[in-house]
Amino acid sequence: MTSTDSANPRSAGRPRDAQIDRAVLDATRALLAEVGYQDTSISAVARRASVGTAPIYRRWPGKEALIEDAVFGSGSLWLPAETEDLHTDLIEWVRVFLARIAEPSARAAIPGLISAYHREPDRYRALHERADLPARQAFTARIRSAIPADGDGTATADLVFEILIARTLMRGLTYGMDDAETFCARTADALLSLIRTAT
């Protein structure tokens, strides 16, 4: 999932310092893995990143927005290259999303974020609509390319993406990367079967 400017408004003014951004996001991920969601506060992140709290609040409106960006920001997300083998591509996509969810920082953050979204459902809907936008665009384009023009390519691609997200989310949270290769292959098999129903 990816935070966006509309979800996390930034103040106008001086250009942002990329070094501060990196330091804050790295500190957030480290704290999540070490002390968990509850104790990953803005002040704790500021101390860990050796910055003041003011620069953090200029970039992110609050703790949830910061954690979303640290855990789900698309800046470092590697997107698999397309090959001529759809099944192989699907395995790679499953592996990418599983690995991201299985990160200690993500496994610590997600339960806390879910609780926050329960209190602010509109925030979750706004994030979900933009979730991993570059990844969603690349993945659904790959799926549509495998479906004939007279098939329902867009609907199928969107559904397959949603299943990919849901399945890797649950697996990553509960098992991490345990037996990941078997999971990735089986998930790719299931997604491929679904895609073939639209061809």
N, C-alpha and C positions, 0 to 999 in steps of 0.2 A: 504494500500500500504506500501512497505518496502524498505528502503534504503539499499544498499549493498556496500561491500568494493570496487567493481568495479566501482560503481557510485560515491562513496565518498572515494577516495584514502586517506590512512593515511600514515603518515611518519613512517619509521622504527626507532627503538630506544627503549626507556624505555617502559615497559608495561603500558598500559593505566590505569589511576586511575578511578575505577568504581564510586567513590564518586563524582568526577568532572563530569563524564558523566551524572549521575543522576541529579546533581544540575543544569547543563546547560539545560538538556532536560526539567526538571520541570520548570525552569525559562522561557524557550521558550514557553511552553504551557500556563503558567500563563499570560505572556505578550500578547500572541495572543488573549486570552480571554478578557483581560483588555483594550488593546490599538489597537488591530487589526494588520493585516499583515504589512501594510506600516510602522508602527512605531516600529515593532519588529526587531530592528537592532542587529547586532553582539555586538556592544558596549552596547546597552541597556540590552541585555541578560547577558553580562559579569558583568555589575553592579548588576543586580538582583541576579546572582548566586555567587557574591563575588569572581570572578576569573578574571584573565587577559584575554585580547582578544587572546593572543598568544596560550594558551592551546585550545581555541575553534578552531582556524584556523588549529592547528595540527590535529584535529579530523575531522573537516568538512571544505571543500574547500570554502564554502560561505553560505550565508543566506538561499538559497533555499534548499541546502542539509541538513542543520541543521533543518529547519522546516519540511522537509520530514521525517526525522528521529524522530523528536519529536511527530509528528502527526500520522505517518503511520508505525513507527518502530514496528516490530513484537514481541519485547521482552516481552511486557505486554499483548499481545493479548491472551485472553482465547479462546480455541477451544472447541466446544461442544463435549461431549462424544457421541459415536455412540450407538443407541438403536436398537431394532428390528422394530421400527415404523419409516419409512422413512418420513412420513408427520410431525411427531413430531420433528424429526431431522432437517428438513427444516425450521420449524418455529424457532428453536433455532439459526440456522445459520443466518436467516434473522435478528433476534433480535440482534445478536452480531454485524453484520455489520452496522445495522441502528444505534445502540447505539454509535459506534465509530464515524460515520459521524456526529451524532447529538451533539457530544461534542462541547462546545463553541470554543475551540481552533481549531478544525477541520473546523467548519463553518466559522471561520475567515480566516483560512489559504488557503482553497481550491480556492476561487476566485483569490487570489493573485498568487498562484502557476499556475493556468490555464493561467494567463496572462504571467507569466514567460515562460511557456512551449510554448506559441505562438511565443516567440522570440527564443526559443531553442528547436525545435521539436525533435531533436535527444535525448535530455535529457529526454523528456517525454517517448519516445519509449523505452529507456533503462530501465527506472523505471517501465514502464507498463509490460515489458517482465518478470520482477522479482516481480511483485506486490504481496504482501502478500504471498510469496512463501510457507511457512509452511501451511498457511490456504488454499491456492489453492490446494496443494497436498492432504491435509486431506479431503477437501470437494469433490474434484473430485474422490478420491478413494471411498468415501461413495456413490457417485452417480453410479460409475461403478459397485460397488458391487450389485446394485439393477437391473442391466441390464444383460440379458442373454449373455453368451459368444458369441453367433452368432449375437448379436446386435452391433450397432456402439457406444459402451460405451464411448470411449475417446472423440469423437467429441461431443456427447451429453453432457457429463460432462463439457467440456470446455465451451460450449454454455450456459449451465445453470449457470455456475460460472460468466460468463460475464454479463448475465442478472441480476443476484443477485447483482453484483457490481453497475451496471448502475441504477437499480431501487432504491437501498438503498441510493445511492449517491444523486439522485435528491430529494428523499423524506426527507432524513436527512437535506439537505441544506435548503429546503423550509419550512418544517413543524417540524423539530426536532423530538421529541418523542410524539407529539400529536397523540392520537388515535393509538398508536403503535401496540397494540395487534390486532386490526382489520387489519391494514396494513400487519403485519407479517403473519397472517392467510391467507389472500387473496393472498399474494405473494407466500406463500408455496403451496397453491392450484394450482396456475398457473404453478409453477415450476414442481410440481408433474404431472400435465397433460402433460407437455412437455416431461418429463422423460418417461411417459407411452407410448408415441408414438414410443419410441425406443425399447420397450420390446415386 
